[in-house]
Structure formats: structure tokens, C-alpha cells
Amino acid sequence: MALHFELVTPARLERSEEVYMVVVPGTEGEFGVLEHHAPFMTTIRDGALRIYKTDGATPEEIRIEGGFAEVSSKGLTVLAEHVVA
């Protein structure tokens, strides 16, 4: 099982890959998204996306600043204002 994950900024598509889970810094608190998550859209705050490639893996962290997250039947799309290198 895999979740399709995309990280997009106004400048470009930063990531497009299949992962196990992503933890997103939402404005109402962090939330995790697995495959088949219920659809919704929310704003995100500055913080770190934690990307788990497989179950039990050490997460990769990507710092982002602001934006939106959308969970749909196609997967998770994070529309970040900025990705901190």
C-alpha cells in the first residue's frame, strides 16, 4: 500500500512520489495521512513535513512555510508557499 504524495511551491513541483505516510503541520495541529484517508482540505503552518517511506522508517523532514494541504482519492498534495532548503 502506498500514498501518492506531491509537494508543490509556486515555482515548481518539488516532490512527487509514493510513500507510506506523511505528517503535516496543520494550523489546527499536526495530522498524519495514510493511503485511503478521508478527503479534506486545510491550511498549514510553518513547520516540518515528516515523510515516512515505509512503515517504521525514520522520517525525512522537509521544512515548509505556509500554504494548504489537500487529501483526495488521488493522495496528498501540499501546496507550500516556500520550501526551506
Secondary structure, 3 states (H helix, E strand, C coil): CCEEEEEECCCCEEEEEEECEEEEEECCEEEEEECCCCCEEEEECCEEEEEECCCCCCCEEEEEEEEEEEEECCEEEEEEEEEEC
